[in-house]
Structures are given as C-alpha cells and as structure tokens.
Amino acid sequence: MTFAEAPIGSVGMLVIQLAKLSGLTVITTASQKNAGYLKSLGADYVFPYNDPNTPAEIKKITDGKLYLAYDTISEKGTTQLVIDAFGADSDIPKGKKKELINLRSVPRETLDSNADSVIRHRLVGSSTLGKDITLFGIHMPANPVDYAFSIHSYNILERLLKEKRLKHQKTKVLGGLEHVPKGFAYMKEGKISAEKIIYHPAETKQ
C-alpha cells in the first residue's frame, strides 16, 4: 500500500515515520536538499514540492493506484496538488476509497471537480481532550471516540519513543528568550528547513 504526503514540516516528519512503521510505501514532497534526511526517516520517494509536474510523477510511480494521503500543510494549493496525485476511480484497488487528511480546513470551492471523489478528513486536536471546548465562539462537545483514540495513540507513541523507533526532528537551540528576534529573522530569511527552533526560557538574560 502506498501513502503520499504533501510538503513536509514537523508534523510530516513524524507522519513519515509512523506510515513506514505501519508497512506503507511512503511518498513525500519537500525541498530536495532535505531528501536524504527524509529518506533516513523512512520516506521511499521524495519529490520537489514546488514542481507542477510532481502530481503526475507520483501517479506514474504508483500506477495511478494512490488512494491514501495526508496534507500536512493544507494551504496555498497543497490540497489540490495531493488530489491531482490520486489515481482515477477505476484505477485504485477494488474496495478502496480515495481518502485525504487535511491539517487545516480547506474550502471545497477552492478545489476542482476531482475533489468530488475524495473523502476528506480534518484532524481537530481539541476533540482528543475528552471534554467540551469553546473555540473562537464555537462550542464543541466532548467526543468520547476521539478521546479513546488519543489515549490508545499516546500509549503507542510512548512505547515507540522508548524503543527509539521514532526520531525527533533536527533542532536549532538559540538560548534564552532574548534570542526570539534572532529566530524570527532566521525564519524570514528562509534559512529554517527541516528543523525546529528551540528556546530555553530559564536561560533568559534580564
């Protein structure tokens, strides 16, 4: 079974590892300078995220049979690119449906007619907390099913971390909070890539 993923970020790096541990063939998109690193995490193929030919290339290597995907960005057209990489309804394995997880809400009107045959899911972290929540004026009741799933998932993640079968992403430690402007400048200059900036509040100089 093949699994595809949209442009990579901190969530994507974890998803790659979990997908590989689940026995899937993993295809992801990212900057090509990070291809080696992502393959070390378990990606089987890494295509350039900014190449308009990437969906067609993914279709080619999957023989049009791709039906599972996770868009870990879900903005600036990434969802449409993932949908374009799916196979035709007649090509995907019998009994399967094309399914896509969105990290953020993506309005249907921003997608073309190919989206009609794709079941889209959206992950809402607050639903895993097991209690009622009001967010941005919207009341969301507790979801027992999501809460039970989160407990099950946390147990698995804890075990995988203890067994060192999951790797955290590369980090860049800048020190105390006085270095926050430096971190923002680093990001604005486009230097951050496949890493997370870390600050240590306890080391902040007054």
N, C-alpha and C positions, 0 to 999 in steps of 0.2 A: 504494500500500500504506500502511496506517495502523499506527502504533506508539503504544502507550499506556504511561504510566509512573505509578507510584504516588508519594506525597508526595516532594517534592524535597529534595535535600541536595547535598553537594559531589559525590558520585558522579553524582547525577541531572543536575547542570548539565553535566557532560561528556557523559553519555549523550545528552542532548537534542541537543547539537551534532553528535555522531557519527551519530545517527539521521538528522538533517536532511541532513548531508553524504552520507548513503547514499541520499538521494532519497525518504525516507519522510515521510508526513504525521505530525506529532508532536503527541500529546495528553498533557498532564501535569496533575497535581494539585498545588496549592500554596496558600499564603496569597495572597489576591487582591491584597494590597499589592505582591507581587512579580511580578504578571502581566506588566507592561510589560517588566521586566528579562528574564524568561524568554522572552518573545517576541523580544527582541533577540538571544537566543542561538539561536533557531530554532524555538521552540515555536509551533505553529499555533493551538492551543487550550489555555487554562489554566482548569481547573475548581477550585472550592474543595475542598480535601482533606477538610474536616470536614463536608461536606454529604451526608447519606444519599441524596440524590437524584442525586448525581454519576454513579454507575454507569449509571443509567437515561438520563441526559443524554448520556453517551458512546455508549451503544447507539443513541440517536436520531440523532446526527450521523454515526455510522458505518454506519447502516442494518443494524446487527447483524452487520457483517462483520469486526469486530475479531478478530484471532487471534494477534497478537504483542504481548507486554507484558514490562515489566521492573519488578519491585517492588524499588526501591532502599532500602526501609525494612524490610520483611518482619517486622513485629511489630505488636502492638496492632490486629489485624484488617485490616491493609492488604492482605494476600494475598486474603482473601475479597472485599474490595471490587473488586480487579482482576478476579477470576474472575467477579464479578457483571456486569462491564462487557463481558465477551466475548459474542459472538453465539451463537445456538443452532447446534448442529452442522449443521443443514440450511441455515443462512444464510451460513456462511463460504464463501469462494471454493473451488471444486472443486479437490481435490488438496492443500489446505492443512490443517494441524492447529493446534489452539489450543496455543500454547506460551508459557510464562511462566518468566522467570528470577527466582529469589529470591536476594537478597544474603545472607540467613541461612537456616538450616534452619527450616522451618515444619512441625510435625507434621500428618500427614494428618487425625488425629482432631479438629483444630481447625477443619476446613473442612467445608462441607456437600456434598451429593451432586453438585453442579455441578462439583466438582473432579475427578470421575472421568473427565471427557472432556478434561482439560487435562494436557498433558505439562509437568511442572515440572523445571527445571534449577536447580542451585545452583552458583554460582561459588566455587571454593576457590582463593584466591590462591597458597597454598603449592604447589599442583600445577604451577604455571608455573615453578618454580625449577629443575627438571631434576635433582633429587636426592631421596634418601629423607629423610623427615622424620617425627619422632615428636612429636605434639602432643597434650597432655592425655592421655598414656598410650596414644594410638592411633598405630600405625605406618602411614605412608602411603608406599608405594613410589614411586619416580620415575615420572613419566608423560611419556614422550617426545613424545606427540602434543600435550599441553598446553604443553610446553616449546617445541616448534617453533612453535606458535601464538603464544606470548608474544613470541618473537623477531620474528616477522612483524608482530605488532601494535605492538611498540615502534618498529620502523622506520617504520611508517605514522604513529604519533603524533609521532615526532621530526620527520618531514617536515611534518606539518600545523602543528606549533608554529613551525617555522622560517618557514613561509609565512604565519604569523599567521592561520591559518584556525580555530584553536582559541583560546578566551579562558579565562583562569583566573577563578575566582570572585572576587567582591569580598573584600577583606581589611581587617581592623582590626588595626593594629600597636600593641601595648601597651608594647613595650620589653623590658627585661630580665626575668629570671625572678622578681624580687621582685613583679612585677605579676600573677603567676598567680592569687592570691586575688581580685584585681580582675576577672580574666577569668571565674573561676567565678561570682562574684556577678553579672556581666553576663549569663551564661547562665541562672542560676537565676531572674533577674528576667524572663526571656523576651524580652530585648532583641535577642538574636542572631537574624538572619534572612537567609538567602541570602548569608552571608559566613563567613569563616574567621578565627579569632583567631590572630595571629602573635606569637611572642616571639623576641627576639634574645638568646640565652644570653651572647654575648660582651659585651653591654651591661649585664649584671647587676651591680648595685652591692653591694659586700660590706658 
